[in-house]
């Protein structure tokens, strides 16, 4: 457990704004607040929980007024941290809110560490570890869909699923341990095929949710898409068209783009970072060579590629080389400039694509761009039906993979007719994997890693 002290921090972003919040949590939160909070004339008596009060912040020593504020007391356990919490709603000037925080700290509070309010909520049983991590995802979400996923997990969707699987696993474990504890009762562990069937069912359920991680990660963190192709096929024009603004310089001179241009778009809830890269070809000078190398590096680490071809010209060796380089990646191929006379050989193009779907677009006129957006989103997510529970956190995935491996070992032990003790050890490891997700089985290193990612005041 944590030290029973009182912590305080500014809970709103640093800078000017209409309102700034100073949050205080711990056993002395209300005492400190009443020492510095001067209520309106004629108002006295004990402050009620979950009500707003108007007044001023006054330094008890100098009697100097620091700010006019609203104050709320939220007594335990009905507070964010599960402790007594006081929030002071100050004017949003940077200097003012820091003065108020300094006064609170001078009365006996300690400055909170990053994520310490949420950590206390976890330690006091208000939320589990998966819900705490989801709160951070809500803060960092970049699209409506990302917020939706995070809110679902903060509300306990993943936690409920974990608890249900844990109950199924405990039921199996009870039978195995009974066979160990009461061998004279001849409890069949021993109904081997039935036990294997139950464990395999658990493995299947865990395996299904593990497959949602890539989908959830993309919706949480965003996808990286490299727009590539030889020079002057319209890569920069396509980026501008997708952004709806002239972000990148476009000229008829091949090799205009020498660096990687990075911009973000929202594809129906999926955040996507688009990389407009230098044309991939045999470089004409050292600067262009560096640009091509940078393009290839970004192509390598991208989640998908958009290969742009020029429909108003015949295919070149550089086009064929780019298609070959992207053959092993998730990709979509677009034939640009369909507003101009078609010059590309359909038979040669079909052979070069090797079955890859081809989209016809014009970055200049905008034709085909809506279909491109839909197709790109489908390509990235690679899932027709949205799963009911989604993994978005690598820590959760790693714990489930470890748990599934332990279940696989339990099945192997049963097939080999090993002693029940071996099976029980494997099942306990699987249980610990599930409990690690929600924080029922954890260590200080995991907690430190999770809560260090939070901002101050949360």
C-alpha positions as CSV (number, residue, x, y, z in Angstrom):
1,X,0.0,0.0,0.0
2,X,0.9,3.6,-0.3
3,X,1.8,6.1,2.5
4,X,-1.3,7.7,4.0
5,X,-0.4,11.2,3.1
6,X,-2.2,14.0,1.3
7,X,-1.3,14.8,-2.3
8,X,-2.0,17.8,-4.5
9,X,-1.5,18.8,-8.1
10,X,-2.8,21.0,-10.9
11,X,-5.3,18.8,-12.8
12,X,-5.6,20.9,-16.0
13,X,-3.1,21.7,-18.8
14,X,-0.5,24.3,-18.1
15,X,-1.2,27.7,-19.8
16,X,-3.9,30.3,-19.9
17,X,-7.6,29.3,-19.8
18,X,-10.9,30.1,-18.4
19,X,-10.6,27.7,-15.4
20,X,-7.8,25.7,-13.8
21,X,-8.3,23.0,-11.3
22,X,-6.2,22.2,-8.2
23,X,-6.9,18.7,-6.9
24,X,-6.2,17.5,-3.4
25,X,-6.6,13.9,-2.1
26,X,-5.9,12.3,1.2
27,X,-6.8,12.3,4.9
28,X,-5.9,16.0,5.3
29,X,-7.5,17.3,2.1
30,X,-10.6,18.8,3.8
31,X,-8.6,20.3,6.7
32,X,-6.2,22.0,4.3
33,X,-9.0,23.3,2.2
34,X,-10.9,24.9,5.1
35,X,-7.7,26.6,6.3
36,X,-7.2,28.4,3.0
37,X,-10.8,28.8,1.8
38,X,-12.6,31.9,2.9
39,X,-16.4,31.5,2.4
40,X,-18.7,34.3,1.4
41,X,-19.8,36.6,4.3
42,X,-22.4,35.0,6.5
43,X,-21.7,31.5,5.3
44,X,-20.2,29.0,7.8
45,X,-20.7,25.5,9.1
46,X,-19.4,22.2,7.8
47,X,-19.0,21.8,4.1
48,X,-21.3,19.2,2.6
49,X,-20.0,16.6,0.2
50,X,-20.5,16.8,-3.5
51,X,-21.6,20.5,-3.5
52,X,-20.0,23.6,-5.0
53,X,-19.1,26.5,-2.7
54,X,-18.1,30.0,-3.8
55,X,-15.4,31.9,-1.9
56,X,-11.8,33.1,-2.0
57,X,-8.4,31.5,-1.4
58,X,-6.6,33.4,1.4
59,X,-3.1,32.9,2.7
60,X,-3.8,32.4,6.5
61,X,-0.4,34.0,7.4
62,X,-0.5,37.2,5.4
63,X,-4.3,37.3,5.0
64,X,-3.7,38.1,1.3
65,X,-6.4,37.0,-1.2
66,X,-4.9,34.9,-4.0
67,X,-8.0,34.2,-6.1
68,X,-11.8,33.9,-6.2
69,X,-12.7,30.3,-6.6
70,X,-15.3,27.5,-6.5
71,X,-14.6,24.6,-4.1
72,X,-16.0,21.1,-4.1
73,X,-15.5,18.5,-1.3
74,X,-16.0,14.8,-2.2
75,X,-15.7,12.6,0.8
76,X,-14.6,9.0,0.7
77,X,-15.5,6.5,-0.7
78,X,-17.6,8.5,-3.3
79,X,-14.6,10.2,-4.9
80,X,-12.2,9.5,-7.8
81,X,-9.5,8.2,-5.6
82,X,-11.7,6.6,-2.9
83,X,-10.2,9.1,-0.4
84,X,-11.4,12.5,0.7
85,X,-10.9,14.8,-2.3
86,X,-11.1,18.5,-2.6
87,X,-11.1,20.4,-6.0
88,X,-10.5,24.1,-6.3
89,X,-11.7,25.7,-9.5
90,X,-9.5,28.8,-10.0
91,X,-9.1,31.4,-12.7
92,X,-7.0,29.9,-15.4
93,X,-3.9,32.1,-15.3
94,X,-0.7,30.2,-14.9
95,X,0.7,32.4,-12.2
96,X,-2.5,32.3,-10.1
97,X,-3.0,28.6,-10.1
98,X,0.6,27.9,-9.2
99,X,0.3,30.3,-6.2
100,X,-2.8,28.4,-5.0
101,X,-1.0,25.1,-5.4
102,X,2.0,26.4,-3.5
103,X,-0.3,27.5,-0.7
104,X,-1.9,24.1,-0.5
105,X,1.5,22.4,-0.4
106,X,2.7,24.8,2.4
107,X,-0.2,23.6,4.6
108,X,1.0,19.9,4.6
109,X,0.2,18.4,1.2
110,X,2.8,16.7,-0.9
111,X,3.1,17.3,-4.7
112,X,1.5,14.3,-6.5
113,X,3.6,12.1,-8.8
114,X,2.4,11.4,-12.4
115,X,-0.7,9.2,-12.3
116,X,-0.8,9.1,-8.5
117,X,-4.5,10.0,-8.2
118,X,-5.4,7.2,-10.5
119,X,-3.0,4.9,-8.8
120,X,-4.8,5.6,-5.5
121,X,-8.1,4.9,-7.2
122,X,-6.7,1.4,-8.2
123,X,-5.2,0.7,-4.7
124,X,-8.4,1.7,-3.0
125,X,-10.4,-0.7,-5.2
126,X,-12.3,2.0,-7.2
127,X,-11.1,0.7,-10.5
128,X,-8.9,-2.3,-11.6
129,X,-5.6,-2.0,-13.5
130,X,-7.2,-2.4,-17.0
131,X,-9.7,0.4,-16.2
132,X,-6.9,2.6,-15.0
133,X,-5.0,2.1,-18.3
134,X,-8.2,2.9,-20.2
135,X,-8.5,6.2,-18.5
136,X,-5.1,7.1,-20.0
137,X,-6.4,6.0,-23.4
138,X,-9.4,8.3,-23.0
139,X,-7.0,11.2,-22.4
140,X,-4.8,10.3,-25.4
141,X,-7.5,9.3,-27.9
142,X,-7.4,11.1,-31.2
143,X,-10.7,10.0,-32.8
144,X,-14.3,9.4,-31.7
145,X,-13.8,5.7,-32.2
146,X,-10.7,5.7,-30.0
147,X,-12.6,7.4,-27.3
148,X,-15.5,4.9,-27.7
149,X,-13.1,1.9,-27.2
150,X,-11.4,3.5,-24.2
151,X,-14.7,4.4,-22.5
152,X,-15.9,0.8,-22.9
153,X,-12.7,-0.5,-21.2
154,X,-12.9,2.1,-18.5
155,X,-16.4,1.0,-17.9
156,X,-15.2,-2.6,-17.4
157,X,-15.9,-4.4,-20.7
158,X,-12.5,-6.1,-20.8
159,X,-12.4,-6.6,-17.0
160,X,-15.8,-8.4,-17.1
161,X,-14.5,-10.7,-19.9
162,X,-11.4,-11.5,-17.9
163,X,-13.4,-12.2,-14.7
164,X,-15.7,-14.6,-16.7
165,X,-12.8,-16.5,-18.1
166,X,-11.1,-16.6,-14.7
167,X,-14.2,-18.2,-13.2
168,X,-14.2,-20.9,-15.9
169,X,-10.5,-21.5,-15.2
170,X,-11.0,-21.7,-11.4
171,X,-13.8,-24.2,-11.9
172,X,-11.3,-26.5,-13.8
173,X,-8.6,-25.8,-11.2
174,X,-10.9,-26.8,-8.4
175,X,-11.4,-30.3,-9.9
176,X,-7.7,-30.8,-10.5
177,X,-6.7,-29.7,-7.0
178,X,-9.4,-31.9,-5.5
179,X,-7.8,-34.8,-7.3
180,X,-4.5,-33.9,-5.6
181,X,-5.9,-33.3,-2.1
182,X,-8.2,-36.3,-2.0
183,X,-6.6,-39.1,-4.0
184,X,-8.4,-41.7,-2.0
185,X,-11.8,-40.4,-3.4
186,X,-10.6,-41.4,-6.8
187,X,-11.8,-38.1,-8.3
188,X,-11.2,-38.4,-12.0
189,X,-8.8,-36.0,-13.4
190,X,-9.2,-38.6,-14.9
191,X,-12.1,-37.7,-17.1
192,X,-9.3,-36.7,-19.3
193,X,-11.1,-35.9,-22.6
194,X,-13.7,-33.7,-20.8
195,X,-11.0,-31.7,-19.0
196,X,-9.1,-31.2,-22.2
197,X,-12.2,-30.1,-23.9
198,X,-12.8,-27.4,-21.3
199,X,-9.2,-26.1,-21.4
200,X,-9.3,-26.0,-25.3
201,X,-12.5,-24.0,-25.1
202,X,-10.8,-21.5,-22.9
203,X,-7.8,-21.4,-25.2
204,X,-10.1,-20.7,-28.1
205,X,-11.8,-17.8,-26.4
206,X,-8.4,-16.3,-25.4
207,X,-7.1,-16.8,-28.9
208,X,-10.0,-15.0,-30.4
209,X,-9.4,-11.8,-28.4
210,X,-5.7,-11.9,-29.0
211,X,-6.4,-11.6,-32.7
212,X,-8.2,-8.3,-32.0
213,X,-5.0,-6.6,-30.8
214,X,-3.8,-5.3,-34.2
215,X,-7.2,-3.9,-34.8
216,X,-7.4,-2.2,-31.4
217,X,-3.9,-0.9,-31.6
218,X,-4.6,0.8,-34.9
219,X,-7.7,2.5,-33.5
220,X,-5.9,3.6,-30.4
221,X,-2.5,4.6,-31.8
222,X,-3.2,5.1,-35.4
223,X,-1.9,3.5,-38.6
224,X,1.2,4.6,-40.6
225,X,0.7,4.6,-44.4
226,X,3.5,5.3,-46.9
227,X,2.5,6.9,-50.2
228,X,5.2,5.7,-52.6
229,X,6.0,5.5,-56.2
230,X,8.4,6.8,-58.8
231,X,8.8,10.6,-59.2
232,X,6.0,12.7,-60.7
233,X,3.2,10.2,-60.5
234,X,1.1,12.5,-58.2
235,X,2.0,11.4,-54.7
236,X,2.1,14.9,-53.2
237,X,-1.1,15.8,-55.1
238,X,-2.8,12.7,-53.6
239,X,-1.7,13.8,-50.1
240,X,-3.1,17.3,-50.6
241,X,-6.3,15.8,-51.9
242,X,-6.8,13.5,-48.9
243,X,-6.0,16.4,-46.6
244,X,-8.3,18.8,-48.4
245,X,-5.6,21.5,-48.5
246,X,-2.4,22.4,-50.3
247,X,0.0,21.1,-47.7
248,X,2.8,20.0,-50.1
249,X,4.4,21.8,-52.9
250,X,3.5,20.3,-56.3
251,X,5.4,20.9,-59.5
252,X,5.8,19.1,-62.8
253,X,9.5,18.7,-62.1
254,X,10.4,15.1,-61.0
255,X,12.0,14.9,-57.6
256,X,10.4,18.0,-56.1
257,X,9.8,16.1,-52.8
258,X,13.2,15.3,-51.2
259,X,12.1,14.7,-47.6
260,X,9.2,12.8,-45.9
261,X,6.1,14.9,-45.3
262,X,4.0,13.6,-42.5
263,X,0.3,14.5,-42.0
264,X,-2.6,12.9,-40.1
265,X,-6.1,12.2,-41.4
266,X,-9.2,10.6,-39.8
267,X,-10.7,7.6,-41.7
268,X,-14.1,7.2,-40.1
269,X,-12.6,6.9,-36.6
270,X,-9.3,5.4,-37.6
271,X,-6.4,7.9,-37.1
272,X,-3.9,7.5,-40.0
273,X,-0.5,9.2,-40.4
274,X,0.2,9.6,-44.1
275,X,3.9,9.8,-45.3
276,X,4.4,11.5,-48.6
277,X,7.9,10.3,-49.7
278,X,10.4,11.1,-52.3
279,X,10.1,9.3,-55.6
280,X,11.7,5.9,-55.6
281,X,14.2,5.6,-58.5
282,X,17.9,5.5,-59.2
283,X,18.9,8.9,-57.7
284,X,20.4,11.7,-59.8
285,X,22.4,13.4,-57.1
286,X,23.4,12.9,-53.4
287,X,20.5,14.8,-52.0
288,X,17.9,12.8,-54.0
289,X,19.7,9.6,-53.0
290,X,19.3,10.5,-49.3
291,X,15.6,11.2,-50.0
292,X,15.1,7.8,-51.6
293,X,16.8,6.0,-48.7
294,X,14.5,7.8,-46.3
295,X,11.5,6.8,-48.4
296,X,12.6,3.1,-48.3
297,X,13.1,3.3,-44.5
298,X,9.5,4.7,-44.0
299,X,8.1,2.1,-46.4
300,X,9.7,-0.6,-44.3
301,X,8.1,0.5,-41.0
302,X,4.7,1.5,-42.5
303,X,1.6,-0.5,-41.6
304,X,0.5,-0.3,-45.3
305,X,1.5,1.3,-48.5
306,X,-0.3,3.2,-51.2
307,X,1.5,2.6,-54.5
308,X,0.8,5.4,-57.0
309,X,1.1,4.8,-60.7
310,X,0.6,7.3,-63.5
311,X,-2.2,6.2,-65.8
312,X,-1.2,8.8,-68.5
313,X,2.2,7.1,-69.1
314,X,3.4,3.6,-69.8
315,X,4.8,1.5,-66.9
316,X,8.5,2.1,-66.2
317,X,11.2,0.0,-64.6
318,X,10.9,2.2,-61.5
319,X,7.1,1.5,-61.4
320,X,7.8,-2.3,-61.6
321,X,10.5,-2.0,-59.0
322,X,8.2,-0.2,-56.5
323,X,5.5,-2.8,-57.1
324,X,8.0,-5.6,-56.4
325,X,9.3,-3.9,-53.2
326,X,5.7,-3.6,-51.8
327,X,4.5,-7.1,-52.8
328,X,5.0,-8.5,-49.3
329,X,3.3,-5.6,-47.5
330,X,-0.3,-4.6,-47.0
331,X,-0.8,-2.3,-50.0
332,X,-3.3,-0.8,-52.3
333,X,-2.4,0.3,-55.8
334,X,-3.9,3.4,-57.3
335,X,-3.8,4.5,-61.0
336,X,-3.7,8.3,-60.8
337,X,-4.5,10.9,-63.5
338,X,-7.5,9.2,-64.9
339,X,-8.7,12.7,-66.0
340,X,-6.0,12.5,-68.6
341,X,-5.7,10.2,-71.7
342,X,-5.0,6.6,-70.7
343,X,-1.6,5.4,-71.9
344,X,-0.8,2.5,-69.7
345,X,-1.0,-1.0,-71.2
346,X,-3.8,-2.8,-69.4
347,X,-2.3,-6.3,-70.0
348,X,1.1,-5.2,-68.7
349,X,-0.5,-3.5,-65.7
350,X,-2.6,-6.6,-64.9
351,X,0.5,-8.8,-65.0
352,X,2.5,-6.4,-62.8
353,X,-0.3,-6.2,-60.1
354,X,-0.3,-10.0,-59.5
355,X,-4.0,-9.9,-58.4
356,X,-3.7,-6.8,-56.3
357,X,-6.9,-4.7,-56.5
358,X,-6.4,-1.5,-58.6
359,X,-8.3,1.8,-57.9
360,X,-8.7,4.5,-60.5
361,X,-8.4,8.0,-59.1
362,X,-7.6,11.6,-60.1
363,X,-5.9,13.5,-57.3
364,X,-6.6,16.7,-59.3
365,X,-10.4,16.3,-59.8
366,X,-11.0,14.2,-56.7
367,X,-12.6,11.3,-58.5
368,X,-12.2,8.0,-56.7
369,X,-11.0,9.5,-53.4
370,X,-14.0,8.4,-51.4
371,X,-13.6,4.8,-52.6
372,X,-9.8,5.1,-51.8
373,X,-10.6,6.2,-48.2
374,X,-13.0,3.3,-47.7
375,X,-10.7,0.8,-49.2
376,X,-7.7,2.0,-47.2
377,X,-9.6,1.7,-43.9
378,X,-10.8,-1.8,-44.7
379,X,-7.2,-2.8,-45.7
380,X,-5.8,-1.5,-42.5
381,X,-8.4,-2.9,-40.1
382,X,-8.8,-6.2,-42.0
383,X,-12.0,-7.1,-40.1
384,X,-15.6,-7.1,-41.3
385,X,-17.4,-7.3,-38.0
386,X,-16.3,-5.3,-34.9
387,X,-15.6,-7.7,-32.0
388,X,-17.4,-7.1,-28.7
389,X,-14.2,-7.0,-26.7
390,X,-11.0,-5.5,-28.1
391,X,-7.4,-5.5,-26.9
392,X,-5.7,-2.2,-27.3
393,X,-2.8,-2.6,-24.8
394,X,0.4,-4.6,-25.5
395,X,0.7,-5.6,-21.8
396,X,-2.7,-7.2,-21.9
397,X,-1.9,-9.1,-25.1
398,X,1.4,-10.4,-23.6
399,X,-0.4,-11.6,-20.4
400,X,-3.0,-13.4,-22.5
401,X,-0.4,-15.0,-24.8
402,X,1.5,-16.2,-21.7
403,X,-1.7,-17.6,-20.2
404,X,-2.6,-19.4,-23.4
405,X,0.8,-21.0,-23.5
406,X,0.3,-22.2,-20.0
407,X,-3.1,-23.7,-21.0
408,X,-1.4,-25.4,-23.9
409,X,1.2,-26.9,-21.5
410,X,-1.7,-28.2,-19.3
411,X,-3.2,-30.0,-22.3
412,X,0.2,-31.5,-23.2
413,X,0.5,-32.7,-19.6
414,X,-2.9,-34.3,-19.7
415,X,-2.2,-36.1,-23.0
416,X,1.1,-37.3,-21.5
417,X,-0.9,-38.5,-18.4
418,X,1.4,-36.5,-16.1
419,X,0.6,-36.2,-12.4
420,X,-2.2,-33.8,-11.5
421,X,0.3,-31.5,-9.8
422,X,1.9,-30.6,-13.2
423,X,-1.5,-29.8,-14.6
424,X,-2.4,-27.6,-11.6
425,X,0.9,-25.6,-12.0
426,X,0.1,-24.9,-15.6
427,X,-3.5,-23.8,-14.7
428,X,-2.2,-21.5,-12.0
429,X,0.2,-19.8,-14.4
430,X,-2.8,-19.3,-16.8
431,X,-4.8,-17.8,-13.9
432,X,-2.0,-15.4,-13.0
433,X,-1.9,-14.3,-16.6
434,X,-5.6,-13.3,-16.5
435,X,-5.2,-11.7,-13.1
436,X,-2.2,-9.6,-14.2
437,X,-4.4,-7.8,-16.7
438,X,-6.8,-6.4,-14.0
439,X,-4.1,-6.1,-11.3
440,X,-5.2,-8.8,-9.0
441,X,-1.9,-10.4,-9.5
442,X,0.9,-7.8,-10.1
443,X,4.2,-6.5,-8.9
444,X,5.5,-3.0,-8.2
445,X,7.4,-2.9,-11.5
446,X,4.2,-3.3,-13.5
447,X,2.4,-0.6,-11.4
448,X,5.3,1.8,-11.8
449,X,5.3,1.2,-15.6
450,X,1.6,1.8,-15.9
451,X,1.2,4.9,-13.8
452,X,4.4,6.6,-14.9
453,X,2.7,7.2,-18.3
454,X,0.1,9.5,-16.7
455,X,0.3,13.2,-16.5
456,X,0.4,15.1,-13.2
457,X,-2.9,15.7,-11.6
458,X,-4.6,12.5,-13.0
